[in-house]
Amino acid sequence: MLNVVIFGAPGSGKGTQSELIEKKYGLVHLSTGDILRAEIARGTDIGKLADGLISKGQFIPDDLMIDILNGQIDQYPTAKGFIFDGFPRTVPQADALDSMLKRRNIRVSIMLNIDVDTNELVKRLINRGKTSGRSDDNLQTIHQRIQVYETKTLPVIQFYDRQHKHHRIQGTGTMEEVFERICKEIDSVISYSVIW
């Protein structure tokens, strides 16, 4: 089973690249952002809680997010693997994800870190906000989200470094160029798994 953690700051292209990975490798894309936005749109209790936190650029409590992901995984018993997009964002979340997967006798295969310069991120998010209508794509919230990312989520890179699963992907260039870099890293992990 191929399980991919896709990682990067807001605006780095995680969602777009996840969709391409999903199509090429036949994986299930679990985007915590999409899952939570669906809850918000339905007006559920989780959605109301998420809306209040997301609008301030804050995260959902870890235990709640793990429960949500557990439920999502249960919906795909025959999946070839999963793409975790938007989770984990902190070391405790990475630990919790490892524990949850271990109980299922599976593990994270690779962590892809899409690296994009901060100025480019801000530009992308401002442009996205003009077309997407997402309430969190405004300048104040963008800076808050990037600051939270830099302080809370960068240690996750070290977490996966220690497991030899972290692969840095240069996130500038065309969508196709970034995807080509991603495929090269995923294919190397698949080849290694076949050999061993």
C-alpha positions in Angstrom: 0.0 0.0 0.0 1.3 3.5 -1.0 0.5 6.2 1.6 1.6 9.7 0.7 1.8 12.7 3.1 1.8 15.8 0.9 3.2 18.8 2.7 3.7 22.5 2.1 2.6 25.9 3.0 -0.8 27.3 2.0 -0.6 28.0 -1.7 2.2 25.5 -2.4 -0.1 23.5 -4.8 -0.8 20.5 -2.5 -4.4 20.1 -3.8 -3.5 20.3 -7.4 -0.6 17.9 -7.2 -2.7 15.5 -5.0 -5.3 15.3 -7.7 -2.6 14.4 -10.3 -1.1 11.8 -7.9 -4.5 10.3 -7.2 -5.2 9.8 -11.0 -1.7 8.4 -11.8 -1.3 6.0 -8.9 -4.9 5.2 -8.1 -4.9 6.5 -4.5 -7.6 8.0 -2.4 -7.1 11.8 -1.9 -8.0 12.8 1.7 -7.9 16.6 1.8 -8.7 17.7 5.4 -9.5 21.1 4.0 -12.1 19.7 1.6 -13.5 17.4 4.2 -13.9 20.3 6.7 -15.3 22.7 4.0 -18.0 20.0 3.2 -18.9 19.8 6.9 -19.1 23.7 7.1 -21.4 23.7 4.0 -23.6 21.1 5.6 -23.8 23.1 8.8 -22.8 20.2 11.0 -21.4 20.7 14.6 -17.9 19.8 13.3 -18.5 22.3 10.5 -19.4 25.1 12.9 -16.4 24.5 15.1 -14.1 24.3 12.0 -15.5 27.5 10.5 -14.7 29.5 13.7 -11.1 28.2 13.8 -10.3 28.2 10.1 -11.5 31.8 9.7 -8.9 32.8 12.3 -6.2 30.7 10.6 -6.2 28.2 13.4 -6.1 24.4 13.4 -8.8 21.8 14.3 -8.0 19.8 17.6 -5.8 16.8 16.8 -8.0 14.1 18.3 -11.0 15.4 16.3 -9.1 15.4 13.1 -7.8 11.9 13.7 -11.3 10.7 14.3 -12.5 12.3 11.1 -9.6 10.7 9.1 -10.3 7.3 10.7 -13.9 7.5 9.5 -12.8 8.5 6.0 -10.3 5.6 5.7 -13.1 3.2 6.8 -15.0 4.3 3.7 -12.3 2.8 1.4 -11.6 -0.7 2.5 -10.1 -1.7 -0.9 -8.0 1.4 -1.4 -4.4 1.0 -2.9 -3.3 3.8 -0.6 -4.1 7.3 0.6 -2.8 10.8 0.0 -3.0 12.8 3.3 -3.3 16.4 2.2 -3.4 19.0 5.0 -2.6 16.5 7.8 -0.3 16.1 9.7 0.6 19.8 10.4 2.3 19.3 13.7 4.6 16.7 15.2 1.9 15.4 17.6 -0.4 15.0 14.6 2.4 13.1 12.7 2.7 10.8 15.8 -1.0 10.3 15.9 -1.2 9.5 12.2 1.6 6.9 12.6 -0.2 5.3 15.5 -3.6 5.2 13.7 -2.0 3.6 10.6 0.0 1.2 12.7 -3.2 -0.1 14.2 -4.2 -0.9 10.6 -0.8 -2.6 9.9 0.0 0.2 7.3 2.4 3.1 7.3 3.3 6.4 5.6 5.4 5.5 2.6 6.7 9.0 1.7 6.3 12.6 2.7 6.5 15.1 -0.2 7.4 18.6 0.9 6.5 21.1 -1.8 8.8 24.1 -1.2 7.8 27.5 -2.5 9.1 31.0 -1.6 6.9 33.0 0.8 6.4 35.9 -1.7 5.2 33.5 -4.3 2.9 31.9 -1.8 1.2 35.2 -1.0 0.8 36.0 -4.7 -0.7 32.7 -5.4 -3.2 32.9 -2.5 -4.3 36.4 -3.3 -5.0 35.3 -6.9 -6.8 32.2 -5.7 -8.9 34.3 -3.4 -10.1 36.4 -6.4 -11.5 33.3 -8.1 -12.3 30.8 -5.4 -14.3 32.9 -3.0 -12.6 31.2 -0.1 -12.9 33.4 3.0 -9.4 32.4 4.2 -7.7 33.8 1.1 -7.3 37.4 2.2 -4.0 39.1 3.0 -4.4 39.2 6.8 -5.4 35.6 7.1 -2.8 34.5 4.5 0.1 36.0 6.6 -1.4 34.4 9.8 -1.6 31.0 8.1 2.0 31.2 6.8 3.2 32.3 10.2 1.4 29.4 11.9 2.8 27.0 9.2 6.4 28.2 9.8 6.2 27.9 13.6 4.1 24.7 14.0 4.6 22.7 10.9 8.2 22.9 9.9 9.2 20.5 12.8 7.2 17.9 10.9 9.9 17.9 8.2 12.4 16.9 10.9 10.0 14.1 12.1 9.9 12.6 8.6 13.6 13.2 8.1 14.4 11.0 11.0 12.3 8.3 9.4 14.1 8.9 6.0 10.7 9.6 4.4 11.0 13.3 3.7 11.5 14.3 0.1 11.8 18.0 -0.8 10.1 19.0 -4.0 11.0 22.3 -5.7 7.5 23.8 -6.0 8.1 26.6 -8.6 7.7 26.1 -12.3 4.7 24.7 -14.3 2.3 22.3 -12.7 3.7 19.6 -15.0 7.3 20.2 -14.0 6.4 20.0 -10.3 4.4 16.8 -10.9 7.3 15.3 -12.8 9.6 15.9 -9.8 7.0 14.3 -7.5 6.6 11.2 -9.7 10.4 10.7 -9.7 10.4 10.6 -5.9 7.3 8.4 -5.6 8.6 6.0 -8.2 11.9 5.7 -6.4 10.1 4.7 -3.2 7.9 2.2 -5.1 11.1 0.7 -6.7 12.8 0.5 -3.3 9.7 -1.3 -1.8 9.7 -3.8 -4.6 13.4 -4.6 -4.2 13.0 -5.0 -0.4 
